[in-house]
């Protein structure tokens, strides 16, 4: 009898402990929810918490603890119910799936707490867009989905444009200011699907198409998009195998000094030679590599291969050049980037002053962390460059705090500098600013003699672009090296003769 009493007593303690644990989890979740806007008449974002244990469990099963929005399970139920009603009434329904761009970078750079705060702010802005009968859900990660009740194509289009406008504004995350992009896919009942699964799947296919077009846009579902989505999935499988099969190659684009006319550096650029599809553009596979995390092993392969090639050129008696290697945001924030760079330099025997690591402005969002990593890299003796300068979101304040050797002006400014006075002013200002900070300036995307003349006139240090040479395989780069330098000399001579003639 005593044994039974002990069992009952133990069972009661376990039940109480379990209930306390549930209460603790819910209390923690409640503490994290900041936004207070209601969603709609169909279902509301929870602003008060149920008292009974059964209601608490139902809540946990149906709502996202971070944002208070309906979760995937509840949204599917609501969408299924609305489809049933639409079958009876004939009303239209639209499903809109949103994926946030740059969220992973923000999350990795300034921390998960700031990432959570960003998701809450996004949920609040999206909630403000909703009309009676609409439903907003967080699907998980950086994805949200909306059910637009009774909306036709034109109304869904206006909603998508409103969302793009709202989310383009900066987000204030305590002391940080962050920008995101968004890709939106839209499907309609019944033409794009007659079940909740079909509508969400097809909205997702449209969203992936929007993402491939460069984000910050919306796309309506068309049947061909499913085939493209399957193609992306297959590319991911192939990407996993490409490194072990040796399908990646490096091409090298020369960087020419505008003071001497000599090739003083080279940028290593990855290419994928797919066995069936031939060369695949980096713009197609690099975003996928970033998303899947494959960019880290691929980036390490690029670093090692580029350093080995530069040392081989030096050993063969080639003029000394700096090898520039791009470092992605995910690579930059990996736990041991400094250790990897040190290991590669020791393994290849390349002196550190002949390696330049290029990072983008978005990589430096967490200023203190970036400063620490960059100073550790500088201790190794490598050079640091900022790529695509002028296109990021960071404050100019970091320029005086970071140990930067070079600024690379984004090609979008160079392209229009000879016909757009605003771009010309930006280029001249960046050159002047960099020189005052004792940095070298590189201009990317030089495609005409006019570009070259403009940059020489305003004392840009070095240039690269198709005018001089496209990126070349290693053997062809060696073969054309002297030809590239002669081409620069010829251009300068032509320019000088033109100046003489104009003065006469």
Secondary structure, 3 states (H helix, E strand, C coil): CHHHHHHHHHHHHHHHHHHHHHHHHHHHHHHHCCCCCCCCCCCCCCCCCCCCHHHHHHHHHHECCCCCCECHHHHHHHHHHHHHHHHHHCCCEEEEEEEEECHHHHHHHHCHHHHHHHHHHHHHHHHCCCCCCCEEEEEECCEEEEEEECCCHHHHHHHHHHHHHHHHCCEEECCEEECCEEEEEEEEECCCCCCHHHHHHHHHHHHHHHHHCCCCEEEECCCHHHHHHHHHHHHHHHHHHHHHHCCEEEEEEEEEECCCCCEEEEEEEEEEEECCCEEECHHHHHHHHHHHCCHHHHHHHHHHHHHHHHHHHHHCCCCCCEEEEECCHHHHCCCCHHHHHHHHHHHHCCCHHHEEEEEEHHHHCCHHHHHHHHHHHHHHCCEEEEEEECCCCCCCHHHHHCCCCEEEECHHHHHCCCCCHHHHHHHHHHHHHHHHCCCEEEECCCCCHHHHHHHHHCCCCEECCCCCCCCEEHHHHHHHHHHHHHHHHHHHHHHHHHHHHHHC
